[in-house]
Amino acid sequence: MIEPFANNHQSMQIGELVVENQKDKVIIYGDIDLQFDALGYKQAQQLHELTGKILQAFASDGQYSKKVLESKDNSDRSDKNIDNPFL
């Protein structure tokens, strides 16, 4: 299980649902079929634990809305417009 917002290198998978950890966000993508069987129950428990940890991270740091962290996705973006080389 990941520790939400703790680092930029953890990831996990529940079914086909991928969870990637970063210091300023948790990225969740993919899909999951929770079937009414033992595997579906286990996956539902994992989702419950994950969302609980995410909510706990928000609750333990009341300053989350004031933090300005730079994610690796935004750190190389330029603020200027460039011409499209394909036109």
C-alpha distances in whole Angstrom, upper triangle without the diagonal:
4,7,9,12,12,13,14,13,9,8,7,9,10,14,16,13,12,10,11,11,14,16,18,16,13,14,14,16,17,18,17,20,19,21,23,22,19,17,17,17,13,12,14,12,8,10,11,8,7,11,11,9,11,14,14,14,17,19,18,20,23,24,22,24,27,24,25,23,24,21,22,23,26,27,29,31,35,36,39,40,41,43,42,43,43,46
4,6,9,8,9,11,10,6,7,7,10,12,16,16,14,12,9,9,7,10,12,14,12,10,12,12,15,17,18,18,21,21,24,25,25,23,20,20,19,16,15,16,14,11,12,13,10,8,11,12,9,10,13,13,12,15,17,16,18,21,21,19,21,23,21,22,19,20,18,18,20,22,23,26,27,31,33,36,37,38,40,39,40,41,43
4,7,6,8,11,11,8,10,11,14,15,19,20,17,15,11,10,8,10,10,12,11,10,13,14,17,20,21,21,24,23,26,28,28,25,23,23,22,19,18,18,16,13,13,14,11,9,11,11,7,8,11,10,9,12,14,13,14,17,18,16,19,21,18,19,17,18,17,18,20,22,22,25,27,31,32,35,37,38,41,40,41,42,44
4,5,8,10,11,9,10,11,14,15,19,19,16,14,10,9,6,8,8,9,8,7,10,12,15,18,20,20,23,23,26,28,28,26,24,23,22,20,18,18,17,14,13,14,11,8,9,10,7,6,9,9,7,9,12,12,12,15,16,13,16,18,15,17,14,16,14,16,17,19,20,23,25,28,29,32,34,35,38,37,39,39,42
4,6,8,10,10,11,14,17,18,22,22,18,16,12,10,6,5,4,6,6,7,10,13,17,20,22,23,26,26,30,31,32,30,27,26,26,24,22,22,20,18,16,17,15,12,12,13,10,8,11,11,8,9,13,12,11,14,13,11,13,15,12,13,11,12,11,13,15,16,17,20,22,25,26,30,31,33,36,35,37,38,40
4,7,9,9,11,14,17,19,23,23,20,17,13,11,7,7,5,9,10,10,13,16,19,22,24,25,28,28,31,33,33,31,28,28,27,24,23,23,22,18,18,19,16,13,15,15,11,11,14,13,9,12,15,13,12,16,15,13,16,17,14,15,12,14,13,14,17,18,18,21,23,27,28,31,33,35,38,37,39,40,42
4,6,7,10,13,17,20,23,22,20,16,13,10,7,5,5,9,10,10,13,15,18,21,24,25,28,29,32,34,34,32,29,29,29,26,24,24,23,20,20,21,18,15,17,18,14,13,17,16,13,15,18,17,16,19,18,15,18,19,15,15,12,12,11,11,14,16,16,19,21,24,26,29,31,32,35,35,36,37,40
4,6,9,13,16,19,22,21,18,15,12,8,6,4,6,9,9,10,11,14,16,19,22,24,27,28,32,34,34,32,29,29,29,26,24,25,24,21,20,22,20,17,18,20,16,15,18,19,15,17,21,19,18,21,20,17,19,20,16,16,12,11,9,8,11,13,13,16,18,22,24,27,28,29,32,31,32,33,36
4,7,10,14,17,20,19,17,13,11,8,6,7,9,12,12,11,12,14,16,19,21,23,26,27,30,32,32,30,27,27,27,24,22,24,23,19,20,22,19,16,19,20,17,16,20,20,17,20,23,22,21,24,23,20,23,23,20,19,16,15,12,11,13,16,16,18,21,24,27,29,31,31,34,33,33,34,37
4,7,11,14,17,17,14,11,9,6,5,8,10,13,12,10,11,12,15,17,19,20,23,24,27,29,28,26,23,23,24,21,19,20,19,16,16,18,16,13,16,17,14,14,18,18,16,18,21,20,20,23,23,20,23,24,21,21,17,17,14,14,16,19,19,21,23,27,29,32,33,34,36,35,36,36,39
4,7,10,13,13,11,7,5,4,6,9,12,14,12,9,9,10,11,13,15,16,20,20,23,26,25,24,20,20,21,18,16,18,17,14,14,16,15,12,14,16,14,14,18,18,17,19,22,22,22,25,25,21,24,25,23,22,19,19,15,15,16,19,20,22,24,28,30,32,33,34,36,34,35,35,38
4,7,10,10,8,6,5,7,9,12,15,17,14,11,11,10,11,12,13,13,17,17,20,22,22,20,17,17,18,15,12,14,14,10,11,14,13,10,13,15,14,14,17,18,17,20,22,23,23,26,26,23,25,28,25,25,22,22,19,19,19,22,24,25,27,31,33,35,36,36,38,36,37,37,40
4,6,7,6,5,6,9,12,15,18,19,16,13,12,9,10,9,10,10,13,14,17,19,19,17,14,14,15,13,10,13,13,10,10,14,13,11,14,16,15,16,19,20,20,22,24,25,26,28,29,25,27,30,28,28,25,25,21,21,21,24,26,27,29,32,34,37,37,37,39,37,37,37,40
4,6,5,7,8,12,14,18,21,21,18,14,13,10,10,10,9,7,10,10,13,16,15,14,10,10,12,9,6,9,10,7,8,11,12,10,13,15,15,16,18,20,20,22,24,25,27,29,30,26,28,31,29,30,27,27,24,24,23,27,29,30,31,35,37,39,39,40,41,39,40,39,42
4,5,8,11,14,17,21,24,24,21,17,15,12,11,9,8,6,8,9,11,14,14,13,9,9,12,10,7,10,12,10,10,14,15,14,16,18,19,19,22,23,24,25,28,29,30,32,33,30,31,34,32,32,30,30,26,26,25,29,31,32,33,36,38,40,40,40,41,39,40,39,41
4,6,10,13,16,20,23,23,20,16,14,11,9,6,5,5,8,11,13,17,17,17,13,12,15,14,11,13,15,13,12,16,17,15,17,20,20,20,22,24,24,26,28,29,30,32,33,29,30,33,31,31,29,28,24,24,23,26,28,29,30,33,35,37,37,37,38,35,36,35,37
4,7,10,13,17,20,20,16,13,10,7,6,4,5,6,9,11,14,17,18,18,14,13,15,14,10,12,14,11,10,14,14,12,13,17,17,16,19,21,21,22,25,26,27,28,29,25,27,29,28,28,25,25,21,21,20,24,26,27,28,31,33,35,35,35,37,34,35,34,37
4,7,10,13,17,17,14,10,8,6,5,6,8,9,13,15,18,21,21,20,17,16,18,16,12,14,16,12,11,15,15,12,13,17,16,15,18,20,19,21,24,25,25,27,27,24,25,27,25,25,22,22,18,18,17,21,23,24,25,29,30,33,32,33,35,32,34,33,36
4,7,10,13,14,11,7,6,5,7,9,11,12,16,16,20,23,23,22,18,18,19,16,13,14,15,12,10,13,13,9,11,14,13,12,15,17,16,17,20,21,21,23,24,20,22,24,22,22,19,19,16,16,16,19,21,23,24,27,29,32,32,33,35,33,34,34,36
4,7,10,11,9,6,5,6,9,11,14,16,19,20,24,26,26,25,22,21,22,20,17,18,18,15,14,16,15,12,13,16,14,12,16,17,15,17,20,20,20,23,22,19,20,22,20,19,16,16,12,12,13,16,17,19,21,24,26,29,29,30,32,31,32,32,35
4,7,8,7,5,6,9,12,15,17,19,22,23,26,28,29,27,24,23,24,21,19,19,19,16,15,17,15,11,13,15,12,11,14,15,13,14,18,17,17,20,19,16,18,20,17,17,14,14,11,11,12,15,16,19,20,24,26,29,30,31,33,32,34,34,37
4,5,5,6,8,11,14,17,20,22,25,26,30,32,32,31,28,27,27,25,22,23,22,19,18,20,18,14,15,17,14,12,15,16,13,14,18,17,16,18,17,14,16,17,14,13,10,10,7,8,10,12,13,16,17,21,23,26,27,28,31,31,32,33,35
4,6,8,11,14,17,21,23,25,28,29,32,34,35,33,30,29,29,27,25,25,24,21,20,21,19,16,16,17,14,12,15,15,11,12,16,15,13,16,14,11,14,14,11,11,7,9,7,9,12,13,13,16,18,21,23,26,28,29,32,32,34,35,37
4,7,10,13,17,20,23,24,28,28,32,34,35,34,31,30,30,28,25,25,25,22,20,21,20,16,16,17,15,12,14,15,11,11,15,15,13,14,13,9,11,12,9,8,6,7,6,9,11,11,12,16,16,20,20,24,26,28,31,30,32,33,36
4,6,10,13,17,19,21,24,25,29,31,32,31,28,26,27,25,22,22,22,19,17,18,17,14,13,15,13,10,12,14,11,11,15,15,14,16,14,11,12,14,12,11,9,10,8,10,11,12,14,17,17,21,22,25,26,28,31,30,32,33,35
4,7,10,14,16,17,21,21,25,27,28,27,24,23,23,21,18,18,18,15,13,15,14,11,11,13,11,8,11,13,11,12,15,16,16,17,17,13,15,17,15,15,13,13,11,12,12,15,17,19,20,23,24,28,28,30,32,31,33,33,36
4,7,10,13,15,19,20,24,26,27,26,23,22,23,21,18,18,19,16,14,16,16,12,12,15,14,11,14,17,15,15,19,20,19,21,20,17,17,20,18,17,15,15,11,12,12,14,17,19,19,23,24,27,27,28,30,29,31,31,33
4,7,9,11,15,16,20,23,23,23,20,18,20,18,15,15,16,14,11,14,14,11,11,15,14,12,15,17,16,17,20,21,21,23,23,19,20,23,21,21,19,18,15,16,15,18,20,22,22,26,27,29,29,31,32,31,32,32,34
4,7,10,13,15,19,22,23,23,20,18,20,19,15,16,18,15,13,16,17,14,14,18,18,15,18,21,20,20,23,25,25,26,26,23,23,26,24,24,22,21,17,18,16,19,22,23,23,26,27,30,29,30,31,29,31,30,32
4,7,11,13,16,20,21,21,18,16,19,18,14,15,18,15,13,17,18,15,16,20,20,18,21,23,23,23,26,28,28,30,30,26,27,30,28,27,25,24,21,21,19,22,25,26,26,29,30,32,32,32,33,31,32,31,33
4,7,10,13,16,17,18,15,13,16,16,12,13,16,14,12,16,17,15,16,19,20,19,21,24,24,24,27,29,29,31,31,28,28,31,30,30,28,27,24,24,22,25,28,29,29,32,34,36,35,35,36,34,35,34,36
4,6,9,13,14,15,11,9,12,12,9,10,13,12,10,14,16,14,15,18,19,19,21,23,24,25,27,29,30,31,32,29,30,33,32,32,30,30,26,27,25,28,31,32,32,36,37,39,38,39,40,38,39,37,40
4,6,9,11,13,10,8,11,12,9,10,14,13,12,15,17,17,17,20,22,21,23,26,27,27,29,31,33,34,35,32,33,36,35,35,34,33,30,30,29,32,35,36,36,39,40,43,42,42,43,41,42,40,42
4,7,8,10,8,5,7,9,7,7,11,11,10,13,15,15,16,18,20,21,22,24,26,26,28,30,32,33,35,31,33,36,35,36,34,34,31,32,31,34,36,38,38,41,42,45,44,45,46,44,45,43,46
4,6,8,7,5,8,10,9,9,13,14,14,15,18,19,19,21,23,24,25,27,29,30,31,33,35,36,38,35,36,40,39,40,38,38,35,35,34,37,40,41,41,45,46,48,47,48,49,46,48,46,48
4,7,8,6,7,10,11,10,13,15,15,16,19,20,20,22,24,25,26,28,30,31,32,34,36,37,39,36,38,41,40,42,40,41,38,38,37,40,43,44,44,48,49,51,51,51,52,50,51,50,52
4,6,5,6,9,10,11,12,14,15,16,18,20,21,22,25,26,27,28,30,32,33,34,37,38,40,38,39,42,41,43,41,41,38,39,38,41,43,45,45,49,50,53,52,53,54,51,52,51,53
4,5,5,6,9,10,11,13,14,15,17,19,20,21,23,25,26,27,29,31,31,33,35,37,39,37,38,42,40,42,40,40,37,38,37,40,43,44,45,49,50,52,52,53,54,52,53,51,54
4,5,5,6,9,10,11,12,14,15,17,18,20,21,23,24,26,27,29,30,31,34,36,37,35,36,39,38,39,37,37,34,34,34,37,39,41,42,45,47,49,49,49,51,48,49,48,50
4,5,5,6,9,10,10,12,14,15,16,18,20,21,22,24,26,27,28,30,32,34,36,33,34,38,36,37,36,36,33,33,33,36,38,40,40,44,45,48,47,48,49,47,48,47,49
4,5,5,6,9,10,10,12,14,15,16,18,20,21,22,24,26,27,28,31,32,35,32,34,37,36,37,36,36,34,34,34,37,39,41,42,45,46,49,49,50,51,49,50,49,52
4,5,5,6,9,10,11,12,14,15,17,19,20,21,23,25,26,27,29,31,33,31,33,36,34,36,34,34,31,32,32,35,37,39,40,44,45,48,48,49,50,48,49,48,51
4,5,5,6,9,10,11,12,14,15,17,18,20,21,23,24,26,28,30,31,28,30,33,32,33,31,32,29,29,29,32,34,36,37,40,42,44,44,45,46,44,46,45,47
4,5,5,6,9,10,11,12,14,15,16,18,20,21,22,24,26,28,30,27,29,32,31,32,31,32,29,30,30,32,35,37,37,41,42,44,44,46,47,45,47,46,48
4,5,5,6,9,10,10,12,14,15,16,18,20,21,22,25,27,29,26,28,31,30,32,30,31,29,30,30,33,35,37,38,41,43,45,46,47,49,47,48,48,50
4,5,5,6,9,10,11,12,14,15,17,19,20,21,23,25,27,24,27,29,28,29,27,28,26,27,27,30,31,34,35,38,40,42,43,44,46,44,45,45,47
4,5,5,6,8,10,11,12,14,15,17,18,20,22,23,25,22,24,27,26,27,26,27,24,25,25,28,30,32,33,36,37,40,40,42,43,42,43,43,45
4,5,5,6,9,10,11,12,14,16,16,18,20,22,24,22,24,27,26,28,26,28,26,27,27,30,32,34,35,38,39,42,42,44,46,44,46,46,48
4,6,5,6,9,10,10,12,14,15,16,19,21,23,21,23,26,25,27,25,27,24,26,27,29,31,33,34,38,39,42,43,44,46,45,46,46,48
4,5,5,6,9,10,11,13,14,15,17,19,21,18,21,23,22,24,22,23,21,22,23,25,27,30,30,34,35,38,39,40,42,41,43,43,45
4,5,5,6,8,10,11,12,14,16,17,19,16,18,22,21,22,21,23,21,23,23,25,27,30,30,33,34,37,38,40,42,41,43,42,44
4,5,5,6,9,10,10,12,14,16,19,16,19,22,21,23,22,24,23,25,25,27,29,32,33,36,36,40,41,42,45,44,46,46,48
4,5,5,6,9,10,10,13,15,17,15,18,20,19,21,20,22,20,22,23,25,26,30,30,34,35,38,39,41,43,42,44,45,47
4,5,5,7,9,10,11,13,15,12,14,17,16,18,17,19,17,20,20,22,24,27,27,31,31,35,36,38,40,39,41,42,44
4,5,5,6,9,10,11,14,11,14,17,16,19,18,21,20,23,23,24,26,29,30,33,33,36,37,40,42,41,44,44,46
4,5,5,6,9,11,13,12,15,17,17,19,19,22,21,24,25,26,27,30,31,34,34,38,39,42,44,44,46,46,48
4,6,5,6,9,11,9,12,14,13,16,15,18,17,20,21,22,24,27,28,31,31,35,36,39,41,41,43,44,46
4,6,6,7,9,7,9,12,12,15,15,18,17,21,21,22,23,27,27,30,30,34,35,37,40,40,42,43,45
4,6,6,9,9,11,14,14,17,18,21,21,24,25,25,27,30,31,33,33,37,39,41,44,44,46,47,48
4,6,9,9,12,14,14,17,17,20,21,24,25,26,26,30,31,34,34,37,39,42,45,45,47,48,50
4,5,6,9,10,10,14,14,18,18,22,23,23,24,28,28,31,30,34,36,39,42,42,44,46,47
4,6,8,9,10,14,15,19,20,23,24,24,25,29,29,31,30,34,36,39,42,42,45,46,47
4,6,5,7,10,12,16,17,21,22,21,22,26,26,28,27,31,33,36,39,40,42,44,45
4,5,5,9,10,13,14,18,19,18,19,23,23,25,25,29,31,33,37,37,39,41,42
4,6,8,11,14,15,19,19,18,19,23,22,24,23,27,29,32,35,35,38,39,40
4,6,10,13,15,19,19,18,19,22,22,23,22,26,28,31,35,35,38,40,41
4,6,10,12,16,17,15,16,19,19,21,21,25,27,30,33,34,36,38,39
4,7,10,13,14,12,12,16,16,18,17,21,24,26,30,31,33,35,36
4,6,10,11,10,10,14,15,17,17,21,23,26,29,30,32,33,35
4,7,8,7,6,10,11,14,15,18,20,22,26,26,28,30,32
4,5,6,6,10,11,14,16,19,21,22,25,25,27,28,31
4,6,5,8,10,13,16,19,20,21,24,24,25,26,29
4,6,7,8,12,14,17,18,18,21,21,22,23,26
4,6,6,9,11,14,15,17,20,20,22,23,25
4,6,9,11,14,16,17,21,21,23,25,27
4,7,10,12,14,14,17,18,19,21,24
4,7,9,10,12,15,16,17,20,21
4,5,8,9,13,14,16,19,20
4,7,10,13,15,18,20,21
4,7,10,13,15,18,18
4,7,9,12,15,15
4,6,9,12,12
4,6,9,9
4,5,6
4,6
4
